[in-house]
Amino acid sequence: MVQELRDCGMFRHLKLIVQVRKLTGQVTDLVERGRFPEGIVGSAQESRGCALLTTELAGAMFQKNVSKIWDWLMNDGVLMIGVYGMGGVGKTSVLKHIHNMLLTAVTNFESVFWVTISKSFSIHKLQCDVAKIVGIDISKESDERKRAARLSRALVRRKRCVLFLDDVWNHFPLERVGIPVRADGLKLVLTSRSLDVCRRMNCKNSVKVEPLSMEEAWTLFVDNLGQQTTLSPEVKQVARSVAKKCAGLPLAIITLARSMRGVEEICEWRHALEELRNTEAKHEEMEMEVLRVLRFSYDHLNDKMVQQCFLCCALYPEDFEIDRDVLIESFVDEGLVNGMKSLEAMFDEGNSIVNKLENICLLGKVENFVGGKKCMGLQDASSHIAISMMKRGCQHVEPMNNVEGYYVGSQLVKMHDLVRAMAINVIKVNNNFLVKAGLQLTKIPDEVEWSEDLEKVSLMCNWIHEIPTEISPRCPKLRTLILKHNESLTRISDSFFVHMAALEVLDLSFTDIEVLPKSVSDLSTLTALLLTSCKRLKHMPSLAKLQALLRLDLSFTAITEMPQGLEMLVNLKWLNLYAKDLVSSGKEVAKLTSLQFLILHWWSRKIKVKVEYTSCLRKLETFAANLYNMHHFNSYVKTMNIYGPRSYLLLLDTEESLGNSPWCCFAEVCFRKDVIISNCKIRTGESPLMLPLDIQRLKVERCHDIRSLCDVMSLKNATSLKRCEIADCDGPEYMFSLSCSSSCCTSLHSLESLELYSLKNLHGLCKEGEVAAQTFPPGRAFTCLKYFFIYSCPLIKKLITPRLLAYLPNLEEITVHNCKSMEEIISVDGIDYESFGGKKSYVTNRDTIVVTHSKLVSLSLKHLPELKSISSAQMECESLKNFRIFKCPKLARFPETATPVQILYDSF
């Protein structure tokens, strides 16, 4: 082309320009493809979303609707799809199946999103929900149009994607939200109870979900009765009439069938049918039939305590995803679970109740995903910490800086809107509740709505700004008042609580109050005072009169001193003082001998607890605190062997200044039994560190005198240790010392995770040589190790050897990030390998070595500028599924795998 340009005339010149542009486009495309965005091996691609929990679709029409909607989605000419039908008919179930199909099928869609909308809809809330699922933060942007613009740009960048909007009650302009529906970009699918809504949302294609036919309904009914229920011909005839009362609605059929599981006597079936027939209907609509069926399931719980627990769920807003553990806490606060038991027994009883409600579909399980992680909704961070510490195993949660954010790993439950409608109907008829949760109220209800017979009031999740002096409701029977998640609530007048003499539960969590009203001091019947995440709360009135108090939560508040009269609360069982500005030595809690649960802020150096104030608390089951010094730490550990809590987080931080808090917080991963040692002299101190015998997680940070793990002498007794982290220590050159490996490492046979962070002088895990190969690792050490992580260790060049790898039979994941000198992950240089060649000689030909591992699943390598190969030997990993590489520009050799693996490669 260059030669032609020299020889040709002007006309040919113009034609060549067109050709140059074409070739430039092809080259650009080739360069882009050369980055291997889809991976080097196989047809790998990043996850487009996470599957939603579904039930099996029943009925021919449901399958037909799925096929129809799928065909529309695959048609480029169809941009918006409406799915309508009455409540409980299965609209959401149909779309969940399609959502999950899109995740697994080969299509042109790169992302799939799901958002649930409720009756209390607002543009602002929908913008926040959509922003969360696409991974942008618009919380600091107050202007609706700017929020919409940012959302639109984010969705446009996603190219081809599908957005599901579930349960749309009213039409709204998509452009106000920032949802850019277009042919080569986003498609929208929505569900609604109204065809008119679908039309006004400009859905050109809409489909109605009809109830099941009688035979399909009967089949679904029998399936949910279960195989353990055997019906005689006579009973079956009555049962068919019972199933018919469900009007073909899957929700009602499943709920009613499960409530009749195990019932085989004809008299009980006839009684059930009679109850359903005699339930007075106010309307003729089929939805009222469903409400009657659901009411039947509620009535047949046959346990008033379980019924009351169910009604507690209706205190939450519509479509609210309720953290299961926080719900159980509310059962305890309400006295619906036996409060005389241990904490573990109380939660076991609460879980049993929730399971019972789930099993008959009065509550449904929820799985929510953000960025591919299983998450929980907006809940109390302090509660999550507490429960995590008590649970068996571990909970992965996000950092606690954003206490209103999502926490990974928690279980959620949710009420179907029709189930909640039934519960509200029950409340209106049989209970004196006032429920106005999630209705976006900006002021407190007028006094006329606060009747003297009220027993429970829920105003949570609104935008109430203040409670003025003129509002002083006369509610002598009021037992529960929930105002949490009114984040704009800044002031409550002293007069508000004056006429609430019977109040037992007061929840003001996640409000913006600075001062707790003085009138709270006179609520002598109060058993639960919940103030978590009142971030501006500094001033507390005297609590001396609140001697009935069982639970006090002041976590994430701004208090600086212990509340006056705290020592008088002799019945207190649950005390959370996780407040970073609080100053204390623990003296104020010494008299609270009924405490089962105590959390003090373990990051803060303003709280350093002395052993004499906590060793007397012999009923403690859960405890977290920063101990005063090594002597007090060791003394408390000794008492733990006799009166120790079942779950604990003990921090020993000898730093006196109020500078940086410990390097990493407990909230990353919550085990039941944790110890963090920070800024201490472990090897050269006056007395050796003593660890609890049942410790499960150990974190050592900024302890510069240790040379290896073996300097933590008490590790030899830590036979239950599952996770070990070493961070920001300057001393270690190797993690294990050969001279003492037999004494400290043998106890590590239960270790599952080893994590190394910012060890600036680390050269290797173990200095292996001819002697080392025979002595390390001893016994069964590290046989349970599954996860190995190393971050920001600048000197280490070779990570592990094939011999060491052979002693790690259960290793599943290796992660190496930000190690700027790392050259090779598995090195065979100059090592004696009798087992490979049969002779005692050093390896000179690396290709004669074959490195194998049967369980390694994931290998993640990031920011390793000197990494040349995973291993210079031949490496075979049949189990490897995920291989992530980022900014490893010299890496050229990959392991051999039996099947294609997901490789995310971005080092160009």
Summary of the structure (lengths in Angstrom):
residues: 908
radius of gyration: 31.7
end to end distance: 29.1
largest distance: 102.9
contacts: 3029
relative contact order: 0.05
helix: 32%
strand: 18%
